[in-house]
Amino acid sequence: ILQAPLCGNGIVDIGEQCDDANFNNHDNCLNTCQNPSCGDGFLRIGVEQCDDHNIINGDGCNQSCKFESIGQCFAPIDVMLVIDRSGSMDDDCPGGQANPGETPCRINDAKTAALAFVNLMNLSKDIVGLASFSENASLDQGLTNNLASITGAINSLAAGGATNIGDGIKVGRTELVAFGGPTKSLILLSDGAPNVMTLPNGSRRFCFVDPQSPTNCTIYAVNQSNITKAAGIEIFTIGLGVNNFTQDLLKEIATTPSNFFFAPNAS
């Protein structure tokens, strides 16, 4: 029985120019299993200085994907922040729950870091949104270039409940696929491994609270990340004080292990 070629299986099938068995659009083989080229909108790290999705000279990035003397060209980027708001994120907060004006704690410092990141973006051409998750995931702010809107959404986050990383990724991906441009990224911050997942019928299944080996909930999160990577979205992950198992999990969720960053504490 003949089977259709599968991009990403590491085998160069008929119709494919390459297949490197990963989900990285910034190397020598795109997620579509076609060879990259200048002007495709994906920056080939170590090969191109820029890629503004065209091969027109005079706009800051020339037809060879090199910077022009008129100034550097940076492609617009669309980012979804996906932030853990489970109960453990209120650790070190006075009285448990983080509130404005309280001593810094995990959720408050996550907010501060997210706001600092947003303020470094160029919202004249970039857009950013916010998803968050405990045992449920929510779209707290759709992709926007309105600084006040994204700031308000970040400041409104409150911690409590279990950890459903898979649904957080799913919500972020859905927004990027629907409204994002050519260059899409998802930045996930969590202080622990997932311990809840959503079943096909919409009900939730809970897993071991602090896993040291794969569970249905961790597998669900990885599967959601693989769907996201296949959609052309680059994933970065940040582990806040996580153990070795969760570090490895977040590296697997990220587009490449180098897209994982370990934060030893909230500050």
Salt bridges, closest charged atoms under 4 A:
GLU48 OE2 - ARG44 NH2 3.32
ASP91 OD2 - ARG106 NH1 3.82
GLU135 OE2 - ARG204 NH2 3.71
ASP191 OD2 - ARG106 NH1 2.72
GLU234 OE1 - HIS26 NE2 2.72
